[in-house]
């Protein structure tokens, strides 16, 4: 389980059990622990990691809540099949993109966004308020000011997509905002991990904004679909880079 290293003061930003959960979760995501594999006991694991049993137990509970582990009395703790994992959990997405994410999963994310976001843009064009439109416009301005290769620019990108989901005035769609936002953030971070891409995606976002502002539902759907198509093409470029 994990790398066997001690949890030290250099990771004091994270609470100990969150650090353990991250390390164990990453080990599962990268295939170091396979579905069905039995974890070592709580006493052995906590001693090996140099942490308290309470911290280790809390870490396991985090992974159980994410659908990665199952713990049963006398049967022990096992890794669950990938189909049980909450792969849209923002924290799990962060773990995935901390390393080299699986290309097929990235395409899964874009397929999901392709189902959700064009429809959301269409609803937003019909239902948005002036305040929500202003939020989108401000986010666009900040994306242009900071650039998507910076944390501030990526945060603005998230706010833009969040604002579109909020503008649907559909509680079920808006509930997806944290997952969609995390997907937007981490895929953008991944694209810019080595160098700036030659294509500027800001015009694609502006086209979506203009359609929503004009209350043109068909154009809003079409421009969002095109934004995602081009974003996936950019991702394919990033994945094809040496070491990608």
Secondary structure by P-SEA (a helix, b strand, c coil): cccccccccccccccaaaaaaaaaaaaaaacccccccccccaaaaaaaacccaaaaaaaaaaaaaacccccccccccccccccccccccaaaaaaaacccccaaaaaaaaaaaaacaaaaaaaaaacccaaaaaaaaaaaaaaaacccccaaaaaaaaaaaaaaaaacccaaaaaaaaaaaaaaaaaaaaaaccccccccaaaaaaaaaaaaaacaaaaaaaaaaaaaaaaaaaaaaaaacccc
